[in-house]
């Protein structure tokens, strides 16, 4: 059965909440800098070399976005583009 638009919006709102306001979740530490949420990750992407894709996927899954984690694991070479796309997709729900 297909999801209704309302169900999809509710799911995206829930994911956005977990990614933009992760509450008591641990930050992703990169070069000593704590990245606390998807906004921090997006803003710091330029510092990533690409080797961190699988670790970033695991952290995003820990925060609650299994869908993005799967996408990154399938195409780790595209992880920066995937993160930016997901950020743009979810920002309006945050």
Backbone as a printed PyTorch tensor [residue, N CA C, xyz], in Angstrom:
tensor([[[ 0.8420, -1.1790,  0.0000],
         [ 0.0000,  0.0000,  0.0000],
         [ 0.8900,  1.2460,  0.0000]],

        [[ 0.5980,  2.1910, -0.8510],
         [ 1.3800,  3.4200, -0.9610],
         [ 1.1060,  4.3340,  0.2330]],

        [[ 2.1280,  5.0850,  0.5880],
         [ 1.9690,  6.0500,  1.6760],
         [ 1.2180,  7.2710,  1.1690]],

        [[ 0.3640,  7.8130,  2.0070],
         [-0.3120,  9.0450,  1.6380],
         [ 0.6460, 10.2090,  1.8540]],

        [[ 0.3300, 11.3310,  1.2650],
         [ 1.1720, 12.5210,  1.3920],
         [ 1.3180, 12.9180,  2.8630]],

        [[ 0.2240, 12.8060,  3.6120],
         [ 0.2730, 13.1380,  5.0390],
         [ 1.1860, 12.2170,  5.8170]],

        [[ 1.1540, 10.9200,  5.4850],
         [ 2.0310,  9.9510,  6.1480],
         [ 3.4920, 10.2440,  5.8180]],

        [[ 3.7460, 10.5580,  4.5500],
         [ 5.1130, 10.8590,  4.1320],
         [ 5.6190, 12.1340,  4.8090]],

        [[ 4.7790, 13.1520,  4.8840],
         [ 5.1710, 14.3910,  5.5630],
         [ 5.4480, 14.1440,  7.0410]],

        [[ 4.6200, 13.3490,  7.6840],
         [ 4.8160, 13.0440,  9.1060],
         [ 6.1310, 12.2950,  9.3160]],

        [[ 6.4240, 11.3650,  8.4130],
         [ 7.6800, 10.6160,  8.5110],
         [ 8.8800, 11.5510,  8.3170]],

        [[ 8.7930, 12.4380,  7.3520],
         [ 9.8940, 13.3770,  7.1060],
         [10.0580, 14.3490,  8.2710]],

        [[ 8.9520, 14.7780,  8.8650],
         [ 9.0420, 15.6490, 10.0510],
         [ 9.7480, 14.9360, 11.1930]],

        [[ 9.4310, 13.6650, 11.3850],
         [10.0550, 12.8900, 12.4620],
         [11.5560, 12.7210, 12.2080]],

        [[11.9230, 12.4140, 10.9720],
         [13.3450, 12.2670, 10.6370],
         [14.0510, 13.6100, 10.7910]],

        [[13.4300, 14.6760, 10.3100],
         [14.0330, 16.0110, 10.4270],
         [14.2710, 16.3650, 11.8880]],

        [[13.3190, 16.0660, 12.7280],
         [13.4750, 16.3590, 14.1640],
         [14.6910, 15.6190, 14.7220]],

        [[14.8300, 14.3500, 14.3590],
         [15.9530, 13.5590, 14.8730],
         [17.2940, 14.0570, 14.3410]],

        [[17.3140, 14.5680, 13.1090],
         [18.5760, 15.0070, 12.5130],
         [18.9480, 16.4400, 12.8750]],

        [[17.9600, 17.3270, 12.9730],
         [18.2530, 18.7270, 13.2550],
         [18.2770, 19.0340, 14.7490]],

        [[17.5720, 18.2320, 15.5390],
         [17.5430, 18.4120, 16.9960],
         [17.6840, 17.0540, 17.6690]],

        [[18.8900, 16.4640, 17.6030],
         [19.0500, 15.0800, 18.0660],
         [18.9950, 14.8710, 19.5770]],

        [[18.7750, 15.9230, 20.3380],
         [18.6140, 15.7550, 21.7800],
         [19.8330, 15.1800, 22.4650]],

        [[19.6810, 14.0090, 23.0600],
         [20.7420, 13.4260, 23.8750],
         [21.6900, 12.5230, 23.0840]],

        [[21.6590, 12.5970, 21.7610],
         [22.5570, 11.7800, 20.9390],
         [23.9580, 12.3850, 20.9430]],

        [[24.9450, 11.5260, 20.8350],
         [26.3350, 11.9790, 20.8190],
         [26.6860, 12.6280, 19.4870]],

        [[27.5140, 13.6870, 19.5200],
         [27.9200, 14.3240, 18.2710],
         [28.9030, 13.4490, 17.4980]],

        [[29.0550, 13.7640, 16.2400],
         [30.0780, 13.1320, 15.3960],
         [31.3230, 13.9810, 15.5600]],

        [[32.3980, 13.4010, 16.0400],
         [33.6400, 14.1520, 16.2410],
         [34.5140, 14.0150, 15.0100]],

        [[34.8340, 15.1440, 14.4100],
         [35.6680, 15.1530, 13.2180],
         [36.7720, 16.1800, 13.4120]],

        [[38.0030, 15.7190, 13.4050],
         [39.1640, 16.5920, 13.6430],
         [38.9990, 17.3930, 14.9330]],

        [[38.4360, 16.7620, 15.9440],
         [38.2500, 17.4120, 17.2380],
         [37.0500, 18.3350, 17.3040]],

        [[36.3330, 18.5030, 16.2130],
         [35.1620, 19.3760, 16.1860],
         [33.8990, 18.5320, 16.3410]],

        [[33.0780, 18.8450, 17.3320],
         [31.8260, 18.0990, 17.4940],
         [30.7620, 18.6130, 16.5240]],

        [[30.2660, 17.7210, 15.6850],
         [29.1750, 18.0450, 14.7770],
         [27.9150, 17.4650, 15.4030]],

        [[27.0230, 18.3450, 15.8340],
         [25.8950, 17.9250, 16.6540],
         [24.6580, 17.5150, 15.8780]],

        [[24.5480, 17.9510, 14.6240],
         [23.3190, 17.6850, 13.8720],
         [23.5980, 17.7710, 12.3720]],

        [[22.5620, 17.6120, 11.5740],
         [22.7140, 17.6190, 10.1280],
         [23.1920, 18.9800,  9.6270]],

        [[22.7720, 20.0610, 10.2590],
         [23.2340, 21.3960,  9.8520],
         [24.7400, 21.5340, 10.0520]],

        [[25.2270, 21.1010, 11.2030],
         [26.6720, 21.1530, 11.4590],
         [27.4270, 20.3100, 10.4370]],

        [[26.9160, 19.1300, 10.1520],
         [27.5610, 18.2410,  9.1860],
         [27.6090, 18.9010,  7.8130]],

        [[26.4990, 19.4540,  7.3730],
         [26.4460, 20.1280,  6.0720],
         [27.4410, 21.2790,  6.0080]],

        [[27.4890, 22.0760,  7.0630],
         [28.3790, 23.2370,  7.0860],
         [29.8510, 22.8620,  7.0990]],

        [[30.1760, 21.6600,  7.5250],
         [31.5720, 21.2360,  7.6600],
         [31.9870, 20.2370,  6.5750]],

        [[31.1100, 19.9500,  5.6270],
         [31.3920, 18.9390,  4.6030],
         [32.6700, 19.2160,  3.8160]],

        [[33.0080, 20.4670,  3.6320],
         [34.1880, 20.8030,  2.8420],
         [35.4590, 20.1860,  3.4330]],

        [[35.4770, 19.9680,  4.7320],
         [36.6610, 19.4200,  5.4050],
         [36.7960, 17.9090,  5.2220]],

        [[35.7560, 17.2440,  4.7710],
         [35.7940, 15.7970,  4.6080],
         [36.5030, 15.4080,  3.3160]],

        [[37.2430, 14.3240,  3.3770],
         [37.9850, 13.8540,  2.2020],
         [37.2040, 12.8200,  1.4090]],

        [[36.2530, 12.1780,  2.0170],
         [35.4880, 11.1200,  1.3750],
         [35.7080,  9.7840,  2.0520]],

        [[36.8270,  9.6600,  2.7580],
         [37.1280,  8.4160,  3.4680],
         [36.1790,  8.1930,  4.6500]],

        [[35.5160,  9.2380,  5.0770],
         [34.6620,  9.1790,  6.2660],
         [33.2350,  8.7330,  5.9780]],

        [[32.9180,  8.4530,  4.7200],
         [31.5310,  8.1910,  4.3170],
         [30.8450,  7.1140,  5.1610]],

        [[31.5040,  6.0090,  5.3890],
         [30.8700,  4.9030,  6.1200],
         [30.6540,  5.2780,  7.5860]],

        [[31.6020,  6.0020,  8.1760],
         [31.4290,  6.4610,  9.5560],
         [30.2810,  7.4630,  9.6590]],

        [[30.2020,  8.3660,  8.6890],
         [29.1120,  9.3410,  8.6690],
         [27.7690,  8.6190,  8.5150]],

        [[27.7180,  7.6190,  7.6520],
         [26.4900,  6.8370,  7.4670],
         [26.0600,  6.2000,  8.7920]],

        [[27.0080,  5.6420,  9.5170],
         [26.6870,  5.0110, 10.8010],
         [26.1460,  6.0360, 11.7920]],

        [[26.7240,  7.2340, 11.7980],
         [26.2670,  8.2810, 12.7160],
         [24.8540,  8.7410, 12.3470]],

        [[24.6060,  8.9220, 11.0500],
         [23.2760,  9.3350, 10.6130],
         [22.2300,  8.2730, 10.9460]],

        [[22.6120,  7.0190, 10.8270],
         [21.7080,  5.9410, 11.2170],
         [21.4530,  5.9850, 12.7240]],

        [[22.4890,  6.2500, 13.5000],
         [22.3690,  6.3920, 14.9520],
         [21.3970,  7.5220, 15.3020]],

        [[21.4520,  8.6200, 14.5360],
         [20.5360,  9.7300, 14.7860],
         [19.1100,  9.3890, 14.3820]],

        [[18.9570,  8.4510, 13.4470],
         [17.6150,  8.0230, 13.0810],
         [17.2650,  8.0950, 11.6100]],

        [[18.2590,  8.2780, 10.7420],
         [17.9640,  8.3200,  9.3040],
         [18.5720,  7.1000,  8.6190]],

        [[17.8750,  5.9920,  8.7120],
         [18.3600,  4.7450,  8.1050],
         [18.3740,  4.8350,  6.5860]],

        [[17.4040,  5.5570,  6.0270],
         [17.3090,  5.6910,  4.5700],
         [18.5610,  6.3640,  3.9950]],

        [[18.9860,  7.4580,  4.5810],
         [20.1850,  8.1490,  4.1040],
         [21.4250,  7.2890,  4.3270]],

        [[21.4850,  6.6010,  5.4330],
         [22.6230,  5.7190,  5.7070],
         [22.7580,  4.6540,  4.6310]],

        [[21.6430,  4.0730,  4.2160],
         [21.6620,  3.0600,  3.1580],
         [22.1570,  3.6720,  1.8560]],

        [[21.6640,  4.8570,  1.5220],
         [22.0960,  5.5270,  0.2890],
         [23.6040,  5.7730,  0.2880]],

        [[24.1280,  6.2310,  1.4160],
         [25.5690,  6.5120,  1.5110],
         [26.3690,  5.2260,  1.3990]],

        [[25.9090,  4.1710,  2.0400],
         [26.6350,  2.8970,  1.9640],
         [26.6430,  2.3380,  0.5370]],

        [[25.5860,  2.5900, -0.2230],
         [25.5240,  2.1210, -1.6080],
         [26.4450,  2.9260, -2.5180]],

        [[26.5840,  4.2220, -2.2370],
         [27.3950,  5.1120, -3.0700],
         [28.2480,  6.0180, -2.1920]],

        [[29.2240,  5.4450, -1.4870],
         [30.0290,  6.2690, -0.5740],
         [30.7710,  7.4060, -1.2660]],

        [[31.0770,  7.2430, -2.5430],
         [31.7710,  8.2950, -3.2690],
         [30.8870,  9.5340, -3.4530]],

        [[29.5790,  9.3750, -3.2960],
         [28.6280, 10.4830, -3.4530],
         [28.0840, 10.9930, -2.1270]],

        [[28.7420, 10.6480, -1.0080],
         [28.1240, 10.9410,  0.2860],
         [27.8900, 12.4340,  0.5220]],

        [[28.7660, 13.2940,  0.0390],
         [28.5580, 14.7360,  0.2410],
         [27.3070, 15.2040, -0.5030]],

        [[27.1590, 14.7850, -1.7420],
         [25.9870, 15.1600, -2.5330],
         [24.7170, 14.6120, -1.8870]],

        [[24.7730, 13.3820, -1.3920],
         [23.6100, 12.7690, -0.7560],
         [23.2140, 13.5160,  0.5170]],

        [[24.1910, 13.9520,  1.2820],
         [23.9100, 14.7070,  2.5070],
         [23.2800, 16.0500,  2.1700]],

        [[23.8280, 16.7460,  1.1790],
         [23.2720, 18.0390,  0.7890],
         [21.8430, 17.8940,  0.2670]],

        [[21.6020, 16.8530, -0.5020],
         [20.2590, 16.6050, -1.0260],
         [19.2790, 16.3250,  0.1130]],

        [[19.6980, 15.5000,  1.0690],
         [18.8290, 15.1720,  2.1970],
         [18.5850, 16.3960,  3.0700]],

        [[19.6090, 17.2070,  3.2610],
         [19.4620, 18.4480,  4.0190],
         [18.3800, 19.3180,  3.3730]],

        [[18.5010, 19.5260,  2.0570],
         [17.5290, 20.3450,  1.3410],
         [16.1220, 19.7500,  1.4190]],

        [[16.0350, 18.4380,  1.3630],
         [14.7490, 17.7500,  1.4290],
         [14.0700, 17.9140,  2.7890]],

        [[14.8640, 17.8620,  3.8590],
         [14.2940, 17.8450,  5.2110],
         [14.2470, 19.1920,  5.9070]],

        [[14.9810, 20.1850,  5.4220],
         [15.0790, 21.4710,  6.1310],
         [13.7070, 22.0980,  6.3670]],

        [[12.8200, 21.9720,  5.3950],
         [11.4950, 22.6050,  5.5520],
         [10.6420, 21.9200,  6.6120]],

        [[11.0260, 20.7200,  7.0240],
         [10.2830, 19.9980,  8.0590],
         [10.8630, 20.2300,  9.4550]],

        [[12.0190, 20.8530,  9.5200],
         [12.6990, 21.0270, 10.8110],
         [12.0900, 22.1450, 11.6290]]])
